[in-house]
């Protein structure tokens, strides 16, 4: 139960930050598309250079010590850098807290040791993420109207203090049990290679490749959603609405993924996510807001959230199922590092494209790339299956 408390408070603070930074950047500092792209990059860059490091750290068994340290950093970061009073302070908040969350996200997959409970664990984890998406913007709007920015910042720091406390309690409850596992961990590290795992498991290759390329398209335009609704005449409350609807969609997507998991393997579940996102960004890119209701676009936001919820379950559960508990930290860290390359560059490119051409172009490109990726996966998996059936068909002599 304690692990779910720390998951819930951490995720709530994560989406609290997204809402806070977006509202302050767009409606207080009048951030340009390029600056929004820069903020998006700061929310992704730490995953590039620290994911592998955190993966090794958490697989070595130093779980709750590091979680306590990282929650401590997140407690003090926002109060310090919000005092700068400009967009560069927001860059610092996004960068530092994302570095901490990079480690926390990897450590989360190590909170559940029992393989048999993994499906249930990742399903609950997915619900917590998406309920946080719903609740965080509501909290931001309420607290902002009540007492301004500083009430939100105090609430954020309080959430991190709760997470820090739960980590300390878990550390004391665990006692010296981690010491007994050290030798086993060291032996497993000697034989572990992510490249070999990719070569050995075709589904792992498909999951990693699909997730990384889908992120290439997604991060190109994801940070432009707030600007899209502002251009359509919506107020700053649309930021809260976007994040909340992403959460609603995420809850639906998590449930869909859990149901699909009874009949489909994780790669096929990931393809379902691609299909939904393709249609969602088609709405933003190809349907003009002057000709349709704004609620159509809010429906598109729900679909993006559904895709996110499905992707989360497919990747986290799929990797855990293939790799197992002992090396899942290193595997998750490597996947985060690979996907972060596009997560860092694409918001900047999306911001440039939106500034130089139009917001619609970024959404159109996202939809087209996702569609081509989906068709590629359909072809590859169908071709692979047909080949397999052809070669496995017994001869007359057999």
VENNOR-V984419 format. One record per helix or strand of 2 or more residues. SS is the DSSP state (A for helix, B for strand). FROM is the first residue (numbers start at 1). TO is the last residue. Records with the same first field share a line. If there is no record, write none. Layout:
SS = FROM-TO, FROM-TO
//
This chain:
A = 2-28, 33-59, 63-84, 87-108, 115-147, 149-174, 177-191, 194-200, 202-231, 237-260, 266-286, 289-291, 294-323, 328-356, 359-392
//
